[in-house]
Amino acid sequence: MEKSVDGKRKAGTTLNNKKIKRIALLLLPLAVLTGAAVFIFAGGSDVEFEDENLETAIREEIRKPEGPIRQEDLENVDTLDLSNSGIESIEGLENVTTVRNLDLQGNRMEDIQALEDLIYLEDLNLRGNHIEDLSALEGMERMVTLDVRDTGIDDLSPISTMTALTDLNVRGNDITSLEPIKNMAELRQLNVRNNHITDISVLTELTYLKDINLRNNRIEDFSPVFELPRLTKRLFVSGNPGLKMKDFVSLYDQVENMDIDEPERALVFNKDGGSYKDSQMIELSQLMGKEGTIRYTLDGSEPTLENEEVKEYTEPLEIDETTVLKAKFYDQYGNEGEMVSNTYVIGEESEFPIVSISSNPENFFGEATGIYAEGAKFDEDAPVPEETANYSQSGDLWEREGTVEIYNSDGTEMIHQQAGVRLHGNKSRYYPKKSFRLYARSDYSSENTFGYPLFESEDDQEYNRLLLRNSGNDWDKTSFRDAFIQELIEGFDVEKQAYEPALLYVNGEYWGIYNLRERIDDDYFEFKYGILEDNIDYLEGDGEVRIGNNIHYKNMTSYMEDNDVRDPDVYQQITEQLDVNNFIDYNIAEIYARNTDWPSNNNRYWREKPNGKWRWTVFDTDFGFGAIGGETSYTHHTLDFATEAGNDSWPNTDWSTMMLRTLLENKEFQSQFIGTFSHYLNTTFNEEKVVSKLDEFEAMYEPEMEKNIERWGEPDSMEQWRDNVNVMREFGQVRADYSYAHLIDYFDLDGYANLTFHMEGNHSLEVYGEEVPLENGEWSGTYAADTPLEITVDGEPAELSTNDDAVEIDEQGRIIPSVAADTEVEITDSNGESAGVIQITGEKVEKENITLEAGEEWNWQEELETDGAYASISNAGLGEMNNDTFTAEAAGDELLTVHNEDDKVIAMARIQIIDPAKEARVYNEGHPAAQYEGMWEESENDSHHKGSAVFSETAGDQIEITFEGTGIRWLGFKGPTQGIADIEIDGEAVEEVDTFAKESSFNRELVSIDGLEEGQHTMTITVTGEKQEKSNNNRVHIDSFEVLQE
């Protein structure tokens, strides 16, 4: 089932209100329509619409902004333009019985059954809706114009009786047969581009056809088009395997618009481009024998008369190595024909599709204009020399025209056209193997899209832009990391990039393994969802605008920060602006994958204006799955990382963690987050499934890797490549175990709840909207305990019951299993019938909180009294594990997890490592004895102690200073911008300090405390956010501190 853009678990979610259109309502006689047909309306009845956006659009069309919509309001509606209105359901539209012209393109409908009774429809546009089934239109014999482009249909049988049709557009679908249209004798225009049609013999029956688009099908026999006497407006045939240009010369003067070259100067090859085992003899010939010469090149450049590399064709060419052959015909007056080109890949068989991009070598590698070159302005003495290179430049000025050819592994030509070529990426442009971006533009070709279903995972038939990605930061490791991660989360409610592996050739030279991807930009949203650029806000980072504006987003984030999200009303307000299901799936994907080039970077989100909800996209996850963090990267506590407050720089700045951190304070969001994450750990991220998917990728790429390594020298060898893949495999084998532990730690849960479902009959089952993969009605999974689990049966809330106090059932009917549970829960479906039972057993995880000094050793086996097989730590930079002993090395917080032989975490310890100031002296603010929490910023001034200090003006920010002695002095800045701080010693409030002064002074004593017992103590300084009236701000500075010892 196709998922709605705004949420996969909640039907009828609104996305958008339609833009105001000025459409005239044509009045029809109330008594008589088409002869003697009489309508009698039930006056006075109210009409209800299930979809809010549909109702809004209808109100705008009938000009009734408020009040009940009554049947009589709809009686005289002849024309309705409801296009691009975010409509998901058209229930209620059946009441607009008089409508003849209906435009529903660019919406979200999947079910069009409500159209069944609109028997007077003559003009219907359903373009861009994922409806797949046209049975509701069966019998609509009045239809004159029908547009079902890009709807996913595969059968035209339901419209076979529409014999009055004059215009039919079924472009971009999965149609294999045109047999159902054989009786549409009135048809004038037919567009079947981008389908899977092989037989067009029915066209001989459609003698009124004037305009036909047959592009990009599987047609080999075109003879029926030559029997159409009225074919005069258009004939498009390119992209079909049986295309022989010579056959169409006779139609050139008859048809106004054809996608073949002017015959008098047109050239043809004797063999198609693609992959061949052995050398080939290639012949060039004219469609017509006009006097002139054929010129050609073999280096990718255009065969112009001025080109020094151009050669005159006089005899067949033997192509014995991979070559791009481009040619043009020039008549005796120097008039040129269209350039033709083919890439011949010789002796390099592969299971991957082949992509060839070719252009004048200067366009790629020239010092002045080459997009791949360092260039004439490269400055090796610049702070970042790479930024001065040609390859770092972007925008229209750094786009070059080139020929793009894409061939399937079986030799089928998928794409062959002129297009724009740019480099792609940020710092990945610095690598020798760079990524490319391809633009389909009418400036370069008659094709303004890439018209072929390039990606098996997508229904789309057309793309405006494509990426040839080098695998980003993974280019020298596995060459597929990001593609693998995005394929792994198939089914998540997020935007992600479709993928196919490919081999790239640049001007005939092997360029290695690339990942062919779709690009998420304004065209993506139009092609995927029918949302025009004017109707979208697309942002990145901290609200930086890519398309539209950030006003709505900034208002939403300000609302989050200024209000208590624990308040149900506040949370409800947020959920009306943010797609919760998407946001949860997005964060789970990034956290599980341990993508630490996020969330400050690679963070993009969008909404449809004016009322759509914000949604996030997953892309560039190359830091994930063990790429960064060493051999034990899977231990990383990415949930902590993704919610950490106070950082002011990459990779997890405070603004980038604020939203998830804040929403997790709300119990409803928290429950859904934990429950969904737990479910994915059982399903999508199950060890066997992850490893199986990785094995597929390894087997797919391995035959191609050796040549890629020879081309680029990275990685060092096939052995190293396999080691790199094994890093990902080891990550996938145990990451779920650590993810469970991180949930238990972060939310202070007691352990696990093991659930086994025993379902009766053929019921379907979901947990927080995610399918439970039942096998013969059985399935087992592990969830975090102490967390509500929302369970539905057959799409409806289940009724759950138990007599065991160890399993609570909350007011919303959700079960909350505890670690003490050992019971059964009965499941009843929405009809009150028994549907099955859930067996629940709890499993406690032992937890401790300890404090260690740097240098101190700790034996986890003895202290935790557990029988674990091994232990590991979440941050290897803070300490070292050696069998049963952990040695603390640096100040900070650490999570130590203890595992059984199956890698499951059975105990954990949250370790705070301190590095106390032990000597009686003055310490700078950066000493490890001082641990900061919050938004502290650096200040540099020669008057500060050793030239530096830190400050904060955010209420609640703290610094904890651990020391050994009998007292401590805090030295800081006093001045007109300063505020008030609270002081605690060993957790006890001591005093409040006002750091305001009319005149500025640095490194001044702000507080002095003595008379403490000899030993270890902690002073906590907390910014209150308060100040006296005379102060300009509420800042608090730390210059230094001095330890006192008697």
Secondary structure, 3 states (H helix, E strand, C coil): CCCECCECCCCCCCCCCCCCCCCCCCCCCCCCECCCECCCCCCCCECCCCCHHHHHHHHHHHCCCCCCCEHHHHCCCCEEECCCCCCCCCCCHHHCCCCCEEECCCCCCCCCHHHCCCCCCCEEECCCCCCCCCHHHCCCCCCCEEECCCCCCCCCHHHCCCCCCCEEECCCCCCCCCHHHCCCCCCCEEECCCCCCCCCHHHHHCCCCCEEECCCCCCCCCHHHHHCCCCCCEEECCCCCCCCHHHHHHHCCCCCEECCCCHHHCEEECCCCEEECCCEEECEEECCCCCEEEEEECECCCCCCCCCCCEECCCCEEECCCEEEEEEEEECCCCECCCEEEEEEECCCCCCCEEEEECCHHHHHCCCCCCCCCCCCCCCCCCCHHHHCHHHCCCHHHCEEEEEEEECCCCCEEEEEEEEEEEECCHHHHCCCCEEEEECCCCCCCCCCEECCCCCCCCCCEECEEEEECCHHHCCCCCCHHHHHHHHCCCCCCECCCEEEEEEEECCEEEEEEEEEECCCHHHHHHHHCCCHHHEEEEECCCEEEECCCHHHHHHHHHHHHCCCCCHHHHHHHHCCECHHHHHHHHHHHHHHCCCCCCCCCCEEEEECCCCCEEEECCCCCCCCCCCCCCCHHHCCHHHHHHCCCCCCCCCCHHHHHHHHHHCCCHHHHHHHHHHHHHHHHCCCCHHHHHHHHHHHHHHHHHHHHHHHHHHCCCCCHHHHHHHHHHHHHHHHHHHHHHHHHHHHHCCCCEEEEEEEEECCCCCEEECCEECCCECCEEEEEEECCCCECEEECCEECEEECCCCCEEECCCCCEEECCCCEEEEEEECCCCCEEEEEEEEEEECEEEEEEEECCCEEEHHHHHCCCCCEEEECCHHHEEEECCEEEECCCEEEEEEEECCCCCEEEEEEEEEECCECCCCEEECCCCCEEEECCCEEEECCCCHHHEEEEECCCCCEEEEEEEECEEEEEEEEECCECEEEEEECCEEEEEEECECCCCEEEEEEEEECCCCCEEEEEEEEECCCCCCCCCCCEEEECEEEEECC
